[in-house]
Amino acid sequence: MKEYNPTWDLDSLFPGGSASQQFRDYLGQIRTEIKQLEGQFTTLEVGVDSFSTMLSQFIKELEKTMFKLREAGAFVSCLSAQDVTDEGAKTLVAEYGTLSASFNGVLTTFMQKLAEIPDEEWQATIQHEALQEIGYVLSEYRNKARDLLAVEQEVLINDLAVDGYHAWNQMYNTIVGNMTVEIEGEEKIESYSIGQASNLLTSSDRATRKKVFDKLNDAWNKQASLFAQTLNHLSGFRLQMYKHRKWENVLKEPLSINRMKQETLDAMWTAIANNKQPFVAYINKKAELLNIDKLSFYDVDAPITDHVKKLSYTEGAKFIMDQFRSFSPKMADFAEQAFEKRWIEAEDRPGKRPGGFCTSFPDSKETRIFMTYSGTASNVATLAHELGHAYHQHVMNDVHGLNQRYAMNVAETASTFAEMIVADAAVEQAETAEEKKALLEDKVNRSVAFFMNIHARFIFELNFYKEREKGFVSPARLNELMVEAQKEAYQDALDEYDPYFWASKLHFHITGTPFYNFPYTFGYLFSLGIYARAKELGESFEDDYIALLEDTGRMSVEELAMKHLQVDLTKPDFWEAAIELCIKDVEAFLKL
């Protein structure tokens, strides 16, 4: 079997890492192009006969610069993740932030320019042959502009956000990157990064899990006052911005970003809240299998047996490609290319950022995947998940740049679909009854994560914002809010909760997307509908799936679901049916 290298190749993009002169030159090109875009606004005169043609030309230049900026942002994020001590990468993060703010200023001004066009004239404008395919996004820009402040104020917000908003996220990442946890091993005390220590929470030994959980919480507790600052100040910035824009609902921005209606979100969470009992029964059964009275937070991801074989990185890659091929040969070919060309950073080593992600390089038409792989079934599923993200971008490479900006909820659909293919195959191909039980349990536990863990994050964030509107929320109160949310989401099925989850979960401190939680659950349930359709259609599914992915950046999720699945997401029926599929997995597990 051919061996695959678990480290990524960034030099093929820009040689020299954070010291790359080629990348410095690339940033200079972006800076020049942004200045040129700013100058082109003088030629965009609404009402003249040639406006549609001039607009089309401006958008071509905007698309080109947008691709370069995304390329630069992806490279910087890769450098920061692979080595949290890389000072050069930290400098580039700040430099990229300034460039991004400048471009956002251009984009905001452009959106305001579109908002000035009278409605009748606008309909004629987007019928222009060069603009028809991006009509949805342009109309979205126009509508968003009408929700914003005057252009000068919005540009000022973008500029101030570099050091007054996004900097809090960078501060959080810097603190976490420097944190270590000392854990006593069999022979000596070992020092672990936060990411490495977190991996030990899946140990089969409960004493180890408890020890690691306590050590991690001690570490989070020591930094709690700092993390309370990062969380309070980035949320405070948002709330001030919303106040001046006269936005009364904190969900307005995340729902808009996800092109999703409040009715859809409510229907999803209501369906989940009404169907939690089977998952509580699963939690109780798992406690019984682990010989404890009640699971604690650190037991939820514990394996129920040691009899699940680990797969090397190469074995995991081969398994993923084989399963992808049964659903989509094109997806399998893409995955093979990613492994062959070393687009994946999976080595288990210190100094890496915790967690995983996939990022796109639209100018090079490549992607990169970041994770830490140690051979578990969960690692294989995560690798498949990130490859699903990468394939989504791959099929979008030839779509107009403005139509490539699909939302997080549909991004999580593609990734979760890929993960589901692999998880199902692992269960079906288990060599022993014990292994099958363990793999099915891992699959059910994924539902628990989306229906309970993610739900707890959503409840916490909603309640946190209500209190933040009144003033600074202390670390002690943040702990209380977190435990209250977890108790509600888990139906009080656990014995011990994780009060510092607000500090340890990076997603609460991300500035790019507020409420970085519910899109995961949406993607999970929406992908179940796609998965059911894939099984039904067989070989003819591949082209239908690609068509759905290509549409993800140019319509609302409700329109996407109606067009490709013929379902209404604002009604509970779809969500109930998807949850029922997960309940069947619980029933199968309980029978075993």
Steps between C-alpha positions, in 0.01 A plus 500: 500500500632842407584709807357851528689782672290647788655848468380762255691680230466877528817581304326410173277802569754745644850369576665600826213492750445820696828639359387451137595795281264370233213527746609852597490596132154341472375714790641803319300409189183478708569839657546654153183338364292624794622856430405458134153376596453806719584719201257323269199615703521835325407330171196323644228751422149376567252588225734518200437265206831320542452437874438123468814457289712707741353309795588169336860614446529622859371165630766315297770701675324455836486121448872486412601690815254303713666175389845634586388624840343163584818329380711718731266445795511124450881498491526709817252275683703193402824654624338597831349155554805287421722681752343716768844639591567641150545873567522575128157347450357720775633807319338380178167449679501869594606606151231288340242647740582851380471395134173323569358812666599709197332257264188485718489879476496470120233232518285708736525803271411278204195364682387853583541596133268212402247614760477839328360346181119542470307171511379506136845580370648229722286226343622606157862511625511141625348375174821606323659181357823549696313547828217246485691214663592714803165677526414334834824607668484854361141536623613364836777762514246769416257391771776473759616852421156630587546345844831674562608843616628767265797378300752719686387355833516142372850555361601643838357191675705275269816694573446509876412129503859403413629600844172536688321177405701240309796565729308335786483178299874526429565560870301186584697292248831632633414414860378149411804442279730571796310282747633160606369232734726288721366145531662224701572191290615154602865601516515880505299821478430591137426846363217513246359774279128564547424310177705197604353493849146524361563184295554310828136562593411206273715262709333171596622550858258712702763603753709641215203687355413647838862600567535666158161673531595643840844608378349672198240675714775615736676650197181669376428626853844665523429691178126552561528873568685551171253289301209682664657819365529363144144367501342809659681748280440332165132453587487857629635624168227306318225631724611861454509451123152343504366785717616767257362304204173466697514119489303371797551124453852362560412217260444743213864490388560121527167424331587741219848350462343154479226615260247346730164597647425520873208261436744238368725531805202480736357196319836320526557563872136424586521164324820420688362610839196276446710193416776486760372210709653223282839671532461523878432123494822455301697707755360289784588177316854623436540572872391144571751362247778707661396372845417841641174635641487810279721640224700814563589747226841334455336157452279598208770436238658205679530175302287213629763244400867478411420251223489753215809478287689816430584593144827657393472824305548309174245234598252771596557675166442178308181423694361847435574488127340155467179615671483825304531302177185300577299827504695732275806401292573870445513562874733201541729627222513838667589345838778301335638821354495663845700212651739476206576874486533532881214741554446361853680577827417211735823427690461451876761736642525781758475865405193464278173683555223277643207398279467462127398700195500512122598819319479596133758654267269621219777671302699174483184285493633292788398427859682410822374292792626528858446247780689273739470132407564223750323207330165483677165445325414856597818627331407318178153657514652847558735456205204400280308802635775745398537330159127561452565872553789486254292323234226761538749774413645288221167478315456876550833590338344571160200687643506881497696630799204686649300175491773311685432664835271232639391520863625292790181295537517362144879467531437270796252305288767386253748414773250309711376309196857381435543409867172306494609287204813393685334447840225281348753293306711449812198358684402276208853366453576438868678167541354410842177564689697691762657725239163556331346603831783745567483655153121531515538664841747748347242578231220552754731717707529729200123560522542578870766755409270677252179474703640562847853644498432745216158577648671588830731741316203667332304533826809634679570760235139622489492539878847652513403776255192586706722556802778669304254770390482603868876504555816294546436130581745363758686166464293355787174597328627364168561168677145503636348581160703222341392233748136615482510469119661155516245375751215617276652361180593163653166474684700484826622154398860563612654495846777758451507779240769720348474853643799630302372389161441867413875551535624177341280510191667714234170549318372746762801723430485497119421845362430413137171320571288563811304203640748252358285209618152445351635466141667173606169349608330633189770344283472168680125468457494644148770255394285213629237598244767504228640167621157339483462635145845365407409149613176522306653623171820296494737582213288786365542685829847639430395762243201602714731549798744715303208711373382553858850601616536743210176672606602547865642849440216645295175437689356480851507164678122484480517542120785247478302237694186556295685485167713191570309306767148638456462568873390805703758570772272739688268209588589232760441202265847496341680538833286234670570254218875565517508458879305175463791358298730580793257341747515178294876494561434533874251213486748283310769578758271423794410164340868412466 
